[in-house]
């Protein structure tokens, strides 16, 4: 059974930082590209960052590039999202995600709230 478990969300002031982590199991992590997506009420989920199976290539949505960093540990089967210089518009539920044989899997999500 594929499992993705996010953690690390919370309430932070504008300009602050958070580090999200996703623990995975049930699939061959080192052979899988991974991504972080986010969703706010009334909006579709949007891709925040993605990383290839080796970690050699990363991609970011324009609004977070230079502030967020995605990374992975293929020994621990985890993928992290370091978020710096957070803005109120980064407020969302953040999900870890993987695409396996045309099926996309999500974790339960972790809430990030950026507010003064």
VEXMIVEX-21269 format. One line per field, with one value per atom (N, C-alpha, C): atom name; x, y, z; residue number from 1. Coordinates in pm, 1 decimal. Example, Ala and Ser with C-alpha at 12.3 -4.5 7.8 and 13.67 -1.06 7.14 Angstrom:
// residues 2
a: (N,CA,C,N,CA,C)
X: (1319.0,1230.0,1320.0,1285.0,1367.0,1290.0)
Y: (-569.0,-450.0,-330.0,-225.0,-106.0,3.0)
Z: (780.0,780.0,780.0,708.0,714.0,787.0)
k: (1,1,1,2,2,2)
***
This chain:
// residues 116
a: (N,CA,C,N,CA,C,N,CA,C,N,CA,C,N,CA,C,N,CA,C,N,CA,C,N,CA,C,N,CA,C,N,CA,C,N,CA,C,N,CA,C,N,CA,C,N,CA,C,N,CA,C,N,CA,C,N,CA,C,N,CA,C,N,CA,C,N,CA,C,N,CA,C,N,CA,C,N,CA,C,N,CA,C,N,CA,C,N,CA,C,N,CA,C,N,CA,C,N,CA,C,N,CA,C,N,CA,C,N,CA,C,N,CA,C,N,CA,C,N,CA,C,N,CA,C,N,CA,C,N,CA,C,N,CA,C,N,CA,C,N,CA,C,N,CA,C,N,CA,C,N,CA,C,N,CA,C,N,CA,C,N,CA,C,N,CA,C,N,CA,C,N,CA,C,N,CA,C,N,CA,C,N,CA,C,N,CA,C,N,CA,C,N,CA,C,N,CA,C,N,CA,C,N,CA,C,N,CA,C,N,CA,C,N,CA,C,N,CA,C,N,CA,C,N,CA,C,N,CA,C,N,CA,C,N,CA,C,N,CA,C,N,CA,C,N,CA,C,N,CA,C,N,CA,C,N,CA,C,N,CA,C,N,CA,C,N,CA,C,N,CA,C,N,CA,C,N,CA,C,N,CA,C,N,CA,C,N,CA,C,N,CA,C,N,CA,C,N,CA,C,N,CA,C,N,CA,C,N,CA,C,N,CA,C,N,CA,C,N,CA,C,N,CA,C,N,CA,C,N,CA,C,N,CA,C,N,CA,C,N,CA,C,N,CA,C,N,CA,C,N,CA,C,N,CA,C,N,CA,C,N,CA,C,N,CA,C,N,CA,C,N,CA,C,N,CA,C,N,CA,C,N,CA,C,N,CA,C,N,CA,C,N,CA,C,N,CA,C,N,CA,C,N,CA,C)
X: (84.0,0.0,88.2,60.7,135.3,91.2,189.0,158.6,250.4,190.7,263.4,215.4,306.1,267.6,346.4,273.7,336.9,339.9,437.2,447.4,523.5,516.9,596.1,520.8,392.7,315.6,291.0,231.8,201.5,172.4,169.8,145.5,278.8,302.7,428.1,399.8,481.0,466.7,523.6,476.6,537.8,687.8,762.2,907.3,969.3,888.5,938.1,966.3,1003.5,1042.0,973.6,953.9,905.9,973.9,986.4,1037.5,934.4,881.4,787.1,862.6,811.5,871.4,763.0,797.3,703.7,772.7,717.7,767.9,686.5,755.1,686.2,712.5,620.5,638.1,544.6,571.4,482.0,514.4,623.5,666.7,818.0,875.0,1019.4,1054.7,1083.3,1102.4,1215.7,1326.3,1443.4,1422.0,1313.8,1282.0,1167.6,1129.2,1009.6,1038.2,992.6,992.2,890.2,919.0,829.4,793.8,682.8,642.5,569.8,565.9,483.6,382.0,258.7,153.7,81.2,5.7,-70.2,-209.1,-297.2,-435.1,-493.7,-562.9,-638.7,-786.5,-874.5,-1017.8,-1066.4,-1140.0,-1197.6,-1104.6,-983.6,-886.9,-836.5,-792.8,-733.4,-597.2,-555.8,-421.4,-318.5,-211.5,-108.1,26.0,103.1,234.1,330.3,387.7,480.1,623.9,660.4,798.4,800.8,898.8,914.5,1062.5,1091.4,1230.3,1235.8,1336.8,1352.0,1402.6,1400.9,1431.4,1571.1,1664.6,1801.0,1824.8,1731.7,1750.6,1831.3,1870.1,1955.3,1882.3,1751.8,1674.1,1556.0,1537.7,1424.2,1352.8,1224.9,1145.5,1055.5,1029.5,948.9,848.9,735.4,644.4,709.8,673.0,742.4,737.4,624.8,607.4,688.8,743.6,822.1,969.6,1001.9,1142.1,1233.1,1340.0,1432.9,1399.6,1279.0,1238.8,1223.1,1178.3,1154.1,1261.9,1294.0,1388.7,1334.6,1323.3,1281.6,1405.9,1402.7,1515.7,1463.1,1546.7,1505.2,1620.1,1583.7,1681.1,1638.1,1707.7,1668.1,1702.3,1778.4,1804.7,1690.9,1631.0,1523.5,1384.6,1380.4,1251.7,1168.9,1235.5,1167.2,1193.5,1099.5,1115.4,1073.1,1155.5,1132.7,1108.0,1047.0,1029.3,1067.2,1180.4,1225.4,1163.6,1091.7,1020.7,1070.9,1126.7,1179.1,1105.2,1120.7,1058.1,911.1,842.3,702.7,615.0,514.7,421.2,279.0,189.5,50.5,-9.8,28.7,-26.8,26.8,123.0,168.9,78.9,-15.3,-107.7,-186.7,-182.7,-247.8,-227.6,-296.3,-263.6,-162.3,-53.7,54.6,52.3,62.7,56.5,183.3,226.4,330.3,261.3,323.6,255.7,353.8,303.4,382.2,289.3,341.3,267.9,326.9,244.0,288.4,196.6,251.4,174.8,40.2,45.1,-70.9,-166.1,-132.4,-213.9,-137.6,-206.7,-142.4,-187.9,-90.8,-115.6,-82.0,-158.5,-142.1,-135.4,-70.3,-79.3,-203.6,-212.7,-330.4,-316.4,-195.0,-171.9,-133.2,-64.7,-28.3,-56.9,-122.5,-165.4,-49.9,-29.4,65.5,-13.1,0.1,-68.5,34.8,36.3,129.5,47.8,64.1,-18.8,51.0,26.2,79.3,-20.6)
Y: (-119.1,0.0,125.0,212.6,337.9,429.3,480.1,574.6,694.9,812.3,938.8,1014.5,1051.0,1116.8,1246.0,1356.7,1488.4,1535.5,1617.7,1680.6,1812.3,1894.0,2015.6,2144.2,2134.4,2255.2,2329.7,2448.0,2526.7,2670.4,2752.9,2896.6,2969.5,3057.7,3132.6,3275.3,3368.0,3507.5,3528.7,3629.5,3662.7,3682.7,3628.1,3633.2,3515.3,3434.4,3319.7,3200.3,3090.8,2968.7,2847.4,2748.1,2617.1,2511.5,2392.4,2278.8,2166.3,2131.7,2020.5,1892.2,1781.8,1652.7,1553.4,1462.1,1358.3,1223.2,1138.7,1002.3,911.5,824.8,742.0,594.0,511.6,367.5,304.1,178.2,103.8,110.9,176.5,181.0,203.5,190.5,203.6,350.8,409.1,553.7,600.9,530.5,579.5,577.0,514.8,513.3,607.2,692.5,774.5,922.8,998.3,1143.7,1181.4,1286.7,1328.7,1476.0,1515.8,1655.3,1699.5,1829.3,1895.5,1981.8,1972.3,2055.6,2122.2,2227.6,2294.9,2330.1,2348.4,2380.9,2476.2,2577.9,2668.0,2648.4,2681.7,2660.2,2726.4,2653.0,2706.5,2709.2,2659.5,2660.0,2518.8,2498.1,2370.5,2356.1,2231.7,2208.6,2259.1,2319.3,2370.9,2309.3,2279.2,2218.9,2323.1,2295.2,2387.8,2356.3,2229.0,2189.3,2041.2,2003.2,1863.6,1829.3,1702.1,1656.4,1519.3,1498.9,1370.9,1263.6,1139.1,1026.7,1032.8,1088.9,1099.3,1228.3,1321.6,1451.3,1548.6,1507.4,1592.5,1712.0,1698.2,1803.8,1841.0,1971.2,2022.6,2129.1,2146.3,2249.9,2315.2,2444.0,2520.8,2607.4,2631.2,2731.0,2868.0,2959.1,3088.2,3162.0,3157.2,3239.7,3191.5,3070.1,3020.7,3002.8,3016.1,2994.2,3093.1,3041.7,3124.8,3131.8,3090.0,3090.5,2949.4,2855.8,2717.7,2626.8,2520.0,2421.0,2281.6,2202.3,2063.7,1975.4,1873.6,1781.7,1643.6,1543.6,1407.0,1328.0,1225.9,1133.4,992.8,935.6,804.6,690.4,718.2,616.6,612.0,727.4,736.9,738.4,741.8,746.7,868.5,981.4,1105.0,1214.2,1305.3,1423.4,1544.2,1647.8,1765.6,1889.0,1989.6,2118.9,2225.8,2290.0,2400.4,2527.3,2600.1,2719.7,2839.9,2936.5,3057.1,3179.7,3289.5,3416.3,3396.3,3329.9,3294.8,3418.7,3410.1,3518.9,3471.8,3563.3,3521.8,3439.7,3468.6,3393.7,3251.6,3215.3,3076.8,2991.3,3055.4,2981.5,2880.5,2753.6,2645.8,2515.6,2413.4,2277.0,2223.0,2172.9,2121.5,1969.0,1913.0,1768.2,1717.6,1603.1,1527.5,1438.0,1417.6,1341.5,1260.2,1146.9,1063.4,1004.0,991.5,929.6,791.7,688.9,550.8,480.7,440.9,364.9,432.3,560.1,640.8,669.8,628.7,662.1,762.1,871.5,970.3,948.5,951.9,933.1,1060.8,1082.9,1202.5,1160.7,1244.1,1226.1,1295.4,1306.2,1369.0,1520.7,1568.8,1712.4,1769.2,1882.8,1955.0,2103.1,2164.7,2305.0,2399.5,2492.8,2601.8,2732.0,2808.3,2937.0,3044.9,3144.6,3256.4,3380.5,3427.5,3539.7,3613.5,3743.7,3822.7,3830.9)
Z: (0.0,0.0,0.0,-94.9,-102.4,11.9,85.2,193.0,182.8,197.4,200.1,322.9,411.2,536.1,550.1,539.6,550.1,695.1,725.0,856.3,842.7,948.3,951.8,928.8,899.0,877.2,1007.2,995.5,1113.5,1079.7,1184.1,1170.6,1180.2,1084.7,1082.6,1038.0,1087.7,1046.8,906.9,837.1,706.5,720.5,626.5,632.9,703.3,768.0,841.6,753.0,818.6,747.6,809.4,724.3,767.4,681.9,738.8,662.4,669.5,553.9,544.0,510.8,562.9,533.0,495.0,405.2,362.6,375.7,461.0,476.2,385.1,310.2,212.3,235.9,184.3,188.9,87.6,55.6,-32.0,-179.1,-214.7,-354.3,-356.5,-475.5,-490.2,-500.8,-387.1,-378.4,-469.8,-471.2,-545.0,-695.8,-742.3,-884.3,-921.0,-828.2,-847.4,-834.5,-935.3,-921.5,-814.6,-740.2,-632.7,-648.8,-590.2,-599.5,-473.3,-456.4,-354.2,-429.2,-387.8,-443.3,-327.4,-358.1,-253.6,-303.4,-208.7,-243.7,-141.5,-190.8,-105.5,-137.2,-42.9,-65.0,-193.4,-272.7,-395.0,-513.8,-494.4,-604.2,-631.0,-754.0,-789.2,-722.4,-708.5,-657.0,-757.1,-707.1,-795.5,-758.2,-861.1,-840.4,-785.8,-670.8,-607.9,-648.4,-637.4,-667.3,-701.3,-781.2,-819.8,-823.8,-803.0,-802.7,-868.9,-951.3,-1019.2,-923.2,-969.8,-881.8,-823.2,-898.2,-847.0,-770.3,-781.0,-717.5,-800.2,-921.6,-1003.8,-1062.8,-1081.4,-1144.9,-1057.2,-1038.4,-963.1,-1044.8,-1018.0,-1082.8,-980.6,-1002.4,-907.6,-981.8,-917.0,-971.9,-955.5,-1044.1,-1048.5,-915.3,-848.4,-729.2,-608.5,-613.5,-499.8,-534.0,-662.2,-702.6,-630.5,-572.9,-496.7,-348.9,-311.7,-170.7,-116.4,-200.9,-159.4,-219.7,-146.2,-195.4,-167.3,-272.4,-257.4,-253.8,-169.7,-159.9,-122.8,-138.9,-107.7,-48.4,27.4,83.9,44.2,-51.6,-103.5,-8.2,94.9,197.8,299.3,324.2,423.5,359.8,225.5,153.1,192.8,201.9,238.1,135.6,126.1,41.6,124.8,123.2,205.3,119.6,182.3,118.1,219.5,195.2,278.8,223.9,309.7,265.8,345.3,277.0,338.6,286.6,358.5,317.6,286.1,374.5,349.1,342.2,256.4,234.3,266.4,296.4,324.1,209.5,87.2,-26.7,-36.5,47.9,53.8,143.2,209.8,295.3,213.5,255.9,181.5,257.3,211.3,253.1,152.9,203.7,120.5,121.5,0.9,-16.7,-84.9,-40.4,-107.9,-210.4,-326.9,-430.6,-514.1,-564.1,-653.9,-758.5,-881.2,-991.2,-1015.0,-1000.3,-1017.1,-1116.0,-1228.4,-1329.5,-1356.9,-1387.2,-1426.4,-1311.3,-1191.0,-1073.5,-988.0,-952.9,-867.1,-723.0,-634.8,-491.7,-416.2,-309.8,-226.4,-80.4,-2.1,141.5,194.1,326.2,386.9,391.1,366.1,363.1,498.8,493.9,616.0,593.1,690.1,675.4,704.0,613.4,633.2,632.2,738.4,749.3,775.8,687.9,701.0,733.0,855.3,900.1,1012.6,1017.0,1126.9,1240.8)
k: (1,1,1,2,2,2,3,3,3,4,4,4,5,5,5,6,6,6,7,7,7,8,8,8,9,9,9,10,10,10,11,11,11,12,12,12,13,13,13,14,14,14,15,15,15,16,16,16,17,17,17,18,18,18,19,19,19,20,20,20,21,21,21,22,22,22,23,23,23,24,24,24,25,25,25,26,26,26,27,27,27,28,28,28,29,29,29,30,30,30,31,31,31,32,32,32,33,33,33,34,34,34,35,35,35,36,36,36,37,37,37,38,38,38,39,39,39,40,40,40,41,41,41,42,42,42,43,43,43,44,44,44,45,45,45,46,46,46,47,47,47,48,48,48,49,49,49,50,50,50,51,51,51,52,52,52,53,53,53,54,54,54,55,55,55,56,56,56,57,57,57,58,58,58,59,59,59,60,60,60,61,61,61,62,62,62,63,63,63,64,64,64,65,65,65,66,66,66,67,67,67,68,68,68,69,69,69,70,70,70,71,71,71,72,72,72,73,73,73,74,74,74,75,75,75,76,76,76,77,77,77,78,78,78,79,79,79,80,80,80,81,81,81,82,82,82,83,83,83,84,84,84,85,85,85,86,86,86,87,87,87,88,88,88,89,89,89,90,90,90,91,91,91,92,92,92,93,93,93,94,94,94,95,95,95,96,96,96,97,97,97,98,98,98,99,99,99,100,100,100,101,101,101,102,102,102,103,103,103,104,104,104,105,105,105,106,106,106,107,107,107,108,108,108,109,109,109,110,110,110,111,111,111,112,112,112,113,113,113,114,114,114,115,115,115,116,116,116)
***
